[in-house]
């Protein structure tokens, strides 16, 4: 291990000791951060706790300063200029899913699957060195990497070796990562993040152009039909952006994609996508676009709902709420406690992640007094004041105050292609099962 990596290991351990031994507001910040992050993790244990501590070093704040900045101020006399530069660079540390491209004598060439960016990574922690001895090309590593020099990075904190995943399992792993670490999807590719947010704004404008309002309520059956019509409009725009003539027949498009039209029809049906949209995907390598829009459809369990409301916002995206009308009726009822299931519905709105801060702020804007009265009773907090306490209440129920990238956001072409290829493999497996052949091992659905 070279001198720089040795210094990385020494500084990192000193930083961790400093944070764990801290008192006062830095200690309170660590406790708060740890409680919030551990509550979001599916598994608890030493590795989870170590990961949260490692994240706190770069993501935590106390009096507006990161733990690294606290450490630099506290050790100003003993840190060299290069030490301070190295420590400050660790604010760029991020977590990702990395595919091993090549084994190097002292590290690895890896690709971040979320952004397709390549990194040279050299482990500095002896525990990680031992863990990575069994890593092979093609295997997936979930972990955090931190910059060391302009040429290479190092692993930071605990990591997980996930094996050499087939496309269906890899697609599931990326989906799980997205759910768990959404803020880190494109943390090393601000251009992709910007494109994703722009796609949300474009989608919102398309929504307004089609529905002529940012709030619609209708039966699940009617809404399903309208969204299918909306999808056709979006597909036409996607075809136009890809330079594909919408008037061409499926036979023509299939020939351009190098496939039989029947094959495209069958694959599209199995994936639940429009045939021409699939043709666009198959030709995506000819397109200069970085991002591909996901398919829009109403969740199957809502298609039979009596009433479904969609709220649209240029940053929060689209919220699909089957009980929004019911909740508003509750707020408009003078004797709200006479409404059957009233308290359960209120608690659902507090606890359900789908009822985000935007929905709550919209309700408060229209029903501030009524909602405040109901919450005072349901939560046994007679002094609750929504104008003052709303944000604190939302945070208490783990609702982010700022929007996270919505599901409708476009994804990078390489991820879109992976998901389509994974679905094709799953469909092929299902076809073999139907024909009496033994299914392949692994995930049968995505």
Secondary structure, DSSP 8 states (H G I E B T S, - for coil): --HHHHHHHHHHHHHHHHHHH--THHHHHHHHHHHHHHHH-S--SHHHHHHHHHHHHHH--BTTB-HHHHHHHHTTTT--HHHHHHHHHGGG-EEEEEEEEEEETTEEEEEETTTTEEEEE---SHHHHHHHTT--TT-EEEEEEEE-SSS-EEEEEEEEEEES--HHHHHHHHHHHHHH-GGGTTTT-HHHHHHHHHHHHHHHHHHHHHHSSSEEEE-HHHHHHHHHHHHHHHHHHHHHHTT--TTS-HHHHHHHHTS-HHHHHHHHHHHTS-HHHHHHHHTGGG---SEE-------GGGTT-S-EEEEEETTTEEEEETTHHHHHHHHH-TTGGGSTTHHHHHHHHHH-TTS-HHHHHHHHHHHHHHHHHHHHHHTT-TT--HHHHHHHHHHHTT--SS----TTS-EEHHHHHHHHHHHHHHHHHHHHHHTT----SS-S--
